[in-house]
Amino acid sequence: MKLDAQSFSVLGLVSATAVRGAQSVDSLSTSISLDSYFNNKAFGSYPGYAAFDALNESYPDPSIIGINGTYTSQSTGVVYDFPGLRQASKPDNVICEGQTISVPNSQYFSASMLVSSDVELDTVSGNVTYTYSDNSTLVSELRSLPWWAFLTINRGEIIFPFRYTANSTNFNTSHIFEYTAALDPAKTLTSITLPDTTNATTGRLHVFSVSLWNAASSSAQVQFVRPTQKWTEEGNQVIEVTINNSGLDCIAGDGFDIFISMPGVETLEPGHIKRLCPGDQKRVDVGVNGTAVGPAEILLSHDRWAVQQQVANVSIDGLTEWTSDLSNLARHEAPQWYDEAKFGILIHWGPYSVPGWGNSTPYESYAEWFWWYSNHQAADKSDFYDYRLRTFGPDWNYDDGFVNFTAAYWDPKEWVDLIYDSGAKYFVLTTKHHDGFALFNTSTTSNRNALHYGPRRDIVKELFDAAETYQPSLRRGTYFSLPEWFNPEFGPYGFAQLSGNASTSWPGIIARNPYTGLDEPYTGLLPVDDFITDLMVPQMDILAYNYSTDILWCDCGAANGTAGFAARWWNHAREQNRQVTINSRCGIPEASDFDTPEYATFSSAQLRKWESNEGMDPYSYGYNRATASSLFMNATTIVQDLVDMVSKNGNFLLDFGPRADGTIVEAEMQNLRMAGKWIHSHGEAIFNTTYWFVMTEIADQGVRFTQTNDAFYILFLEKPAPSSDIHINAPLPLLRGDVVTVVADENQPPSFISWESSDSGFTFHVPESAWENETYCWVLKIAYKT
């Protein structure tokens, strides 16, 4: 259906004073040729054909996954020239060595790259410098997760089903990632200088493609239309529309609505953007009903103008059935509630809480790994071996601790109240760690659980019931280890992550007492024909259906049955109108809704949703009696880590480890509640927010940014100086008529802040009294004028 000024008026979309003609947005990527800069060969047709890393390993031929010369990002819509398989002497990517790449001198809205690093375990990063014609520069972090990982915890923009080693094929997936930097669309870009990452031991960054998104004269430009498999509260399919402003003026006032028009598709819930200033990008959800394939008309409707833009090759197929096909599963993503929740609590509790020991800084290790480390001296830097001997004697076996895992003083209501008091919106309980001991009813798969031994209680049920009764707003999640270290039924799938006897491993053989050499018992073991089909997947089913978990938080996914499980669970959840989620550790990258780095954050926003998990203990998730109270994460760190992660599109999953009797270290409870007081009173700057596309931080000022559709927040990780003037050198979306206030405790009267703008940014005149009684993080709010 062709929409013109009359049809806009008839549909009641706008009372427009100007309607612009349809514009195509499908040719706005400018690919930069890198042929003359290529200095490495990544793609091969057989082992040894290429040497991407220092071990002479390589990616396979991209054509096996349907990439032939070009690639269109499934996340951003950016089109890349992508090198395919070339003759043996011809390179196909750039190892970053500080090269300066010339670009067609023009104005661009953003720069995107396809990038990877060439080490297995570490993230690699470096700064890219963008130079403009006026000799000004912009510096942005270019980073990449490892190009492959044994436990498949990464998900790249491009996923290959295997990689070539120097002499064989390895069927761990390999990945290429996408990076995007916001540019100043008012300036003319002349060159891009890559970082210098040439150390093959610590890792090198490899760039495969560079593409620039052209600036347009319009202040509202559609970049991408991405159908999702999410749905609104009214049951309509969510279509994500990415909108850029590369013009000269802010779109303000009441903002504008976004409609999608295709034959057979009806927009029932328009998207809305209240403010979009030059250089900014926002992703907005539009609720539609119907199906269609072909070009889509995107209508941007403001009270004074309307823009109609055409996007080719949009496929809206409705909310379809999930299958175990990997390309089908890859469409799943974290639901909106998870993105908005931001803060969760992780709980590690099990028989490992009985020894409850992981040494102390600087030789601390995960206390929940007590059994494994005490049986692997070569990897035992924290001396679990001697502690076990002197504490329990040579004849003690790990399972002998079951009787002391009592939960005698455990009060599930106290736990969920603490979680709520902390400000968290969800929790994840470790329902089974690598020791194979489950805190839930494992039915006929195993008797190695808390109903048969130790507490003789269904811990998961009691905690979930308490949450539903006393804190129903909390979402409930379940950590689940796919493998079990010493379960002999896991033997056919046993593995070590690295070569050498110091490597972490899940051997699938009975543990040997390290002092007597005798086999340790594996209490509660029931024989099964196949560990995956008869134990792993049925236990995942139990958590999904019997306990109705909202989050299945897997760990250590190697061999797995996740594809079939995920398809069944997601179909079942949709029938119940529940939107559930899976993390990145269930063994297949396609069924990975969010990334899960440990004890880590980033210096820039990540397009892909991520969640960092940390213990309140400096380096342990399980209870560690060797940790002094003063060393637990304090309220300042909790709040500031949360703010930092949220500003970069992350969630924060913070762990505490209870004692074997169910009590929690007093310092942990106190620090959580202190942080929670701030989080509850300043939650508008945290929850239901998004990151700012233009920038996420001003590092030397300790400044972070978040935003909602109605407001923009400036968060200071360091208390501003007593001087009343605070200068922010950033293009804030701040206009005359906006109201600037200090976000403070609800008992403190609001402080209205005057401000002024200049070529170098904005200056806020904040009286010292406005920060009175404020701690941990100091927040200014810009409320947009209607």
Number of C-alpha atoms within 10 A of each C-alpha: 10 8 15 16 18 11 13 18 13 11 9 10 18 22 16 18 11 14 18 12 14 17 15 17 17 16 10 19 23 19 22 16 17 20 15 9 17 18 17 20 26 27 27 24 17 18 20 17 23 28 21 25 24 13 13 17 26 28 30 25 21 20 11 11 12 10 15 15 13 15 18 14 16 14 14 17 19 26 23 24 19 21 22 18 21 16 13 12 10 14 22 25 24 23 26 22 17 17 14 17 17 15 17 13 13 16 21 24 26 23 21 22 21 24 26 30 30 28 22 16 15 15 19 19 21 19 17 21 19 23 20 20 13 10 10 10 16 15 15 19 18 24 23 25 26 25 27 27 19 21 20 21 26 28 28 23 15 17 19 19 15 17 25 26 21 17 12 12 15 15 12 18 24 27 25 24 22 25 19 22 23 19 27 22 24 17 18 18 25 18 18 22 18 22 22 17 20 15 11 14 10 15 22 26 30 28 25 24 25 27 22 26 23 18 25 18 13 14 21 24 24 27 23 23 27 18 21 18 20 23 23 14 8 9 13 21 26 24 24 19 22 19 22 25 26 29 21 14 14 20 20 19 13 16 20 24 21 24 22 25 19 20 14 12 18 16 19 15 20 18 21 20 21 19 24 23 23 23 25 27 23 19 21 19 23 25 23 25 18 16 15 16 15 13 16 22 24 22 23 27 23 25 16 13 15 25 25 24 21 19 19 15 12 17 15 24 16 21 19 9 12 22 17 16 12 16 11 16 21 15 17 22 22 20 16 14 13 22 21 17 21 25 26 26 25 24 23 25 28 32 29 27 26 24 24 24 26 28 22 19 14 9 12 21 24 21 27 28 20 26 24 23 23 23 17 17 17 12 16 17 13 21 17 24 20 13 17 21 15 9 10 15 12 14 14 16 20 23 20 16 18 22 13 18 24 22 21 13 12 18 14 20 18 14 19 24 14 18 24 25 19 26 24 24 22 24 27 24 22 22 25 26 25 21 25 24 25 26 26 23 24 21 12 13 19 21 18 23 28 26 17 16 21 20 22 15 18 17 22 24 16 15 19 25 17 19 24 15 12 16 17 14 12 19 21 24 29 25 23 27 24 29 30 25 25 25 23 19 21 23 19 13 17 20 19 14 14 12 9 10 12 15 14 17 18 23 20 19 17 17 22 15 19 19 15 11 11 13 13 19 17 19 19 16 16 13 14 15 9 14 24 20 13 15 23 21 19 19 25 23 17 16 24 24 13 13 18 19 21 22 23 23 22 23 22 21 21 22 19 20 20 21 20 16 17 24 20 17 19 22 16 15 16 16 10 9 12 15 20 24 23 22 24 27 27 29 27 25 26 23 27 25 23 25 21 24 17 12 13 12 19 14 19 21 27 18 16 17 18 25 26 20 21 22 24 23 24 18 22 25 26 30 30 28 18 14 19 12 14 9 14 19 19 18 22 17 17 21 20 20 19 22 27 27 26 30 31 27 24 29 28 26 24 27 23 24 27 23 27 27 17 21 16 17 17 10 17 23 17 15 19 26 19 20 23 23 16 21 25 18 15 18 15 17 26 24 21 18 24 23 24 23 23 21 22 21 23 15 10 6 14 16 21 25 29 29 21 20 18 15 22 25 26 21 25 21 23 14 16 17 9 12 10 14 17 15 15 17 14 14 17 21 18 23 16 10 10 15 17 21 19 22 27 22 16 10 7 14 11 13 17 17 17 14 17 13 17 8 8 11 13 19 17 17 16 22 16 13 11 20 19 10 9 17 16 17 21 20 21 22 22 22 19 22 17 12
